[in-house]
Amino acid sequence: MGQENFREITPAEMTDNPFTAFGKEWALLAAGKGKKSNMMTIAWGALGVLWHREVCFVFVRPPRHTYRLTEAEPCFSVGFFPERYRDVLQLCGSISGAKEDKIAASKLTLLDTDGCPYFAESRLTLICRKISFLDIDPHNFLDGTIAENYPKKDYHRMYVGEIAKVLTRDGASGDAVSSKS
C-alpha cells in the first residue's frame, strides 16, 4: 500500500463532515521528517477559509512530542482513517513518541509527499503548510468553563495550515470511523 493508492482532490470536493471527522472519529496529526516523524491522535480541529485560503486548524499542547516536530517543520498532515483503525488511533493517543517508536507500534505505513509525513492506511489526508500559529491564552476565555479542559495549565498552540493537498483513496468513502465512542 503506497502513494499510488491515493488520488488528489480539491478541498471543495471533500464530503466529510468536520464536526464528525474531528470530534467523533478523530484523526492523526503527523509531523517531522523521515524516521524522525511522529503522530498523535487529535479530536480538536477545524476546516475553513482564512485570509482567502482553505485552511485546517489543529491544536497541540507544548508538552507533546509532536509539538516539537510540528514546530521544527514547515508542514503537517491530518489523516482520517477507516473504522478498523480505531484501536490504532487509541494507541497513538495513549503513548508518547518521545519514549516509544509510535509508528512501529501502530504498524502504519509511513509515506511522504513534499517533505510531509502521512500514512498509507488513511482514507483521507490533508497535507498542510503552516502559515500561522496562536497560543491559547486563558485570559481570553469568555466562558470560564473552558479552563476545565486545562487542569495542568498546558494550553494548546493552534496551528493554521494552508491545505496544500487533499489525498483520498479510491473506494475509501463510506469506510469512515464511526462515532461509536
Buried (B, 14 or more C-beta within 10 A) or exposed (E): EEEEBBEEBEBEEBEBEBEBBBEBBBBBBBBBBEEEBBBBBBBBBBBEEEEEBBBBBBBBBEEBBBBBBBBEBEBBBBBBBBBEBBEBBEBBBEBEBEEEEBBEEBEBEBBBBEEBBBBBBBBBBBBBBBBEBEEBEEEEBEEEEEEEEBEEEEBBBBBBBBBBBBBBBEEBEEEBBEEEE
